[in-house]
Amino acid sequence: MDPLRPSIKRAAAIALALTFAVVAADAPAKAPKADARPPLVVRLGFPADAKVLILNGDDTGMNHSTNVGTFRAFKAGGLSSATIMVPCPWFPETVNYARENPKANLGLHLTLTSEWKRYKWGPVVGRTAVPSLVDELGYFYDGVEEVYAHAKLDEVELEVRAQVDRALKAGIDVTHVDSHMGTLQYDQKYHELYLKIAKAYDLPCRVAGRALMKTFNAERMVDLADEMGIVHPDMLYTDGPEKVEDTERFWLAMLDNLPAGQVSEIFIHCGELVPEMEFTANSWRTRAADTDFFCSPKWSDALKAKGIRVISYRELRDLQRKQPKATP
């Protein structure tokens, strides 16, 4: 199984990473910097050959169905972390969950797009504060390409910081950040801002694996994160099964191919098989199937049988905040 194989629905967004190639083509070639530190698994206290895995649930707070599925997966041990979409209408439900479950590992799914046709959201700072981020109705744009075509970077930063601040003010013990639809990662300027935000709040973040970034001449972003002292997984699995019927086979095969000596991240999108999800997202069947399987004994038994150590982003945050502070 190829962990770098992009899904069809992500192909257009992944192609945007070619902007890195354009930038790199105009820049003088530099040899990659050697990292003298022990591997991340060792710094986390595991054997050098350990297979360590973060199980993250994206889109938490998007709607009630997503929240119910995410909370169920947490309880079943199918997820170790989740990331919240602060601008979405069901964010308050996640705040309540965080208060009732203070040990839950909750990060932020930094959001700049609103991709569904019948269900929308906009910036937490209001449309007038960030006019370049919204359409004529005041909602975020549908896709990443539209954001890049219209958005001003200073307004992006204003909105992203406001999302983090709102979560912290609500009492959420934020463990990490990542980027909804990859908007903050497919363009060099946005990726640099993404790392700047992670550094400012001293949070780990999702960074694509070095192998994938090398494909787009973007290893520099991985080096930059390391130089800034931002802890991140070594490998990111960006894809799920193309057919719902393949759910169990796909994820079990994924576990067979996890690399030893690295911290990997798998993320899914949770949801319950209810009308709300069906009328919100065209991926409702996949979301429900993934949730059911990750909550099943087959998944938890497979993790144990293969000796995979499951952690959350909290361990990465603890490590980041204990290490000597790097200069941005």
N, C-alpha and C positions, 0 to 999 in steps of 0.2 A: 504494500500500500504506500502510495506517495503522499506524505503529509503536506506537500506543497501544492497539490492539485486544487486549483480554485473551482468553486461551484459556478454553474452558469449564471446564477443571480448575482455573483460577485465579480464576474469577469470584467465588466465595464469599470467598476471601481478599482480593481487591481491594476487595470491598464493605466490608470492615472499615475501610478507609481513611476511610469516612464519619465515623469518630470524630473525625477532624480537623475535619470540617465542623461538628460539634456544638460543639467547643471554640471554633472560630473565630466561630461565631454569637454566643457570649457575650462575645467579646472586642472591644474598640474597634478600629475599622478603622485600619490603618496603611499608609502608602504603601510600596511595595517600595523597598529600599535600592539606590541606584545603585552598581554595582561599577566603580571607577575603574581597576582593573587591566586590562592587555591580556587578550584572550581566552586560554583555556588552550592552544590550539594554538600561539599565538605564544610564550607562556611556556615551552613545551616545545621551541621552536626551529624550528617549522614556519612556512611561509607562512600568511598570514591566511585564505586560501581553501582550505587543505588539508583533505582528508578523512582523518581519523585514526581508527583502529579498534583496540579491544582485543577479542581473541577469548578468552573465558574458559570453562573447563570446570568446571561445578559438580559437587558430590557426590563428589569424589575421596576415596577411602578408604571409601566406602560398602560396596563388596564388591570381590572380586578382578576381576570382569568390568569394573567401572567403572575400576579402576586400569589394567588392560591397555589399554582403549580410550583412556584419557587419555594414557598414556605413548606410545601409538602416534601419537596426534594431535600431541603435542609433537614427536615425531621427524619427522613429515611436514610440520610447519609449519602445521598446521590450527588449533592453539591457540597463543596467546602467554602465557597465564596459566591457572592452575587454582586452585580453592579446596578445601581439605581439611576433611572432617568428622571432627574429632578424637575424638568419642565412639564412632565406629564400629569394629567388630572389625578392619577391614583398614587402620586407621591405621598400624600398624607397617610395612606394606609401603610406604606413602608416605614414611615416615621413611628407609627404606633407599634409596628412589629419590632422595630429596633429598640424601643423603650421596654417592651415586654421580654425581649431576648437580647440582653446587652452583650452576650458573648457571640452573637451572630457576626460573621465576617462580611461586612457590607462596604463596597466601594462605590464609585460613581461612574456611570456610563455617560460621559460628557457628550451633550447632545446639541447638534446644530442643524439637524434635518428632521422633517416630518413626512415620512414616506408613504403613508396610507391614504387612499382616496377619500374614505368616509370617516376618518378619525384624525384629528389634527391637534397640534399644540404649537406654542410660540415661546419666545424668550422670556426668562423670568424677570429681566430688567424692564420689560415693556417694549413695544414696537417702536416707540418714538426715540428711545435711547440707542437703539441699534437698527436704524432703518435699512442698512445694507444687508441685514440677515433675513429679512422677511419679504413675503410676496405682498400683493396688493390687499390681501385680507388680513395681514398681520401674522401669518403663520410662517414657520421655518419653511425653506424650500424643500421640494420633494427629494432631491438627489445631491450627491457630492459635487457633481459637475456644476450645478447651478450655484452652489455656495462659492466655489472657486471663481465663478464668473462675476459674482456680484459683491461678495463680502469684503469689507475692510478689516484688516488684521487687528487694528486697535479695538474695533467693535467686537470681534471674535474674542479677544482677551477679556474685555469687559464682561461679556456674557458668561464665559467659562468660569471666570473667578466668582461671579455671582452665584453660579450653580453650586460651586464648592462651599461658598460662604453660607448659602441657604441650608445646605445639608448639615454643616457644622452647627449653625445656630439652632437647628431643629434637634440637636443632641445626638446625631448619628456619629458614631466613632469610626470615621472614614478610614478604611484600610488601604485603599489604592484607587487609581483612576485608570480608565481605558476610554476608548472613543467609539461612539455609536456610528455604525456604518464606515468606520475608519476615516472619518472626515479629517481628523487631526493628524493623520499619519500618511496620507497619500501624496502630500506635497511637502517639499523641504521646509518652506517657511512655516507651515502649519505644524510640522513635526517638531521643529525647534521650539515653537511656542508651547506645544504639548509637554516637552521636557522641562521647559521653563516653569510651567505651572506645577508639575510634579515636584520639582526642586523647591519651589516657593512654599509648598505645603508639606515638604519632607515626606512624600508618599512614593511608594513604588508604583510602577505602571506597566501596562502591557506593551511590549515591544516585540515585533516580529522577529523570528529567529535569524541568526546571522546568515544562514544559507539562503533564505528567501530574500533578505535585504541585499545580499551580494548579487543576486539575479538582476536587481535594478540599480546596481552601482550605488547602493545606499548604506553600505556597511558603516559609513561615517556616523550615521545616526546611532548605531549600536555603540560605537566607540565614544560618542559624545555622552550618551547616557552613563556609560561606565566612568568617564572622566568627571561627570557631575555627581557621582556617588549615588545614582538612582539604580536601585535594585530591580531586576526584571527577570522573568523566566528565560531559559535558554532556547526553548522551542515552543512555537505556537501552532496549534492545529486549527486551521481556519475553515474547515469543511465538515459537513455531515453527509449522511446518506442521501442520494438523489431520489430514492424511492422509499416510501414509508415501510414497505414490506421488507426492506433490507436493514432496518434499524438495528436489530440485535446482531446480525452478522457483521455489520459495519463497525460497530463500537467494540465488539469483542476482538475483531481483527486489529483495530487501532491499538488496543492494549498489547497485543502481541508484538507490535512494532515500536513501542516506546523505547527511546534510546537510554542506555545505561549511563550513569554519571552525569545526568542532566536533569534540570527542573523543567518539566513540560506543562503546558496549559491546554486543556480542552475546554471549550465553552459551548453551551447549548442555550436555546431560548425556550424557557418553560411556558406551559400553558395547559389549561384544561379544555376538554372537548365539550364546549358549551357554545351557544349561539353568539355570545359576546365576542369570543375569539374568532369564530367563523366570519363574522361581519366586520372584524377589525383587520385581520391579516390573512393574506392569501397562503401563508405558510402554516395555517392552523393545524393541519393534520400532522405535519412534521413536528411541530412544537409539542403537541399532545403525546405523540409516539415517543419522542425523546424523553419527555418527563416521566412517562410510565415506565420506560425501560430503566432509566437511571434510579428510579425508586424501587426497582425490583431486586429480589435476592440474587438473581443471575448476575447482575452488575456488581453488587457488593461482594459476592462470592468470588467472582473473577478477579477483582482487585486483590483480595486476600490470597487467592491461589497463585497469582503471579508475583506476589511479594512486592507489590507497588505501594510505596509510602505516599499517602494522601496528606497534603498540607493545604493551607489557605494563604492568601496574601498577607495575613496578619504576621506570619513568621517572616515574610520578606520585609514588612514594615519594621518589625522589631530589629532585624538585622541592620537595615538601613539607618535606623536612628541610633544604633549603638556604635557604628563605625565612625572613624574620623571624618569630619566634614570636609568635603571637597569644595574647591573654589569654582563657581560657575564660569 
